[in-house]
Amino acid sequence: IGSNHILILGEENFLILMNTEIKIVISGSFRKYLNDIGTAISNFEKANTKVLAPLTKEAINGNDSFVFLSTDDPEKSADILEKEFMTNIEKADFLYLANVGGYVGQSAATEMGVAIINGIPIIASEEIKDFSNETPETVQELLKKSVFRQLSINEIGSEKIAELNLSNFTSVNLSADERTLLQSLVEKLLKSLKFVKMTI
């Protein structure tokens, strides 16, 4: 099959170009569930999916407000690293939400907002049950209903990724108010991280 031909994985499944590599970003609570996120990274990589961020599950510190990873540039403050993470979301084919136990923290909720604003599908590992207190109730329902599909961390594999049918995704039609709400989440998070530096 030439590079311009399409490989069809079953009638209902996602159409994958032979040389196309799926790119993703994994979001979740690094403070609480970094080991689970590490498992997700490993499972996606085994399924020939490129994980744009995070690149490792190795944390440098137990900082309460922001977890720095061994691949992070120690010269950069937390808000700059978070901005780079958000830029990776914009480049991804989907955002994988590793919401272990159904929990979504402030950073993960904000990163979901970035995905929604940019028309990026959100795949959650579990049904969303709780948000952190920093996530306004007005936005919680929007975030919940924006999840496109569910795929548990232990089930991540090539076939399951194909079954997500990403080609069937249509982005959320945001009202001006909803867009402003999501953008305010981003601004609030970045502001709170502005002066957080890596401490070892």
Secondary structure, DSSP 8 states (H G I E B T S, - for coil): --TTSEEE-STTS-EEETT---EEEEEE-HHHHHHHHHHHHHHHHHTT-EEEE-----BS---SS---BTTS-TTS-HHHHHHHHHHHHHH-SEEEEE-GGGEE-HHHHHHHHHHHHTT--EEESS---EE-TTS-HHHHHHHHHTEEEE--GGG-SHHHHHTT-GGG-------HHHHHHHHHHHHHHHHHHTT-----
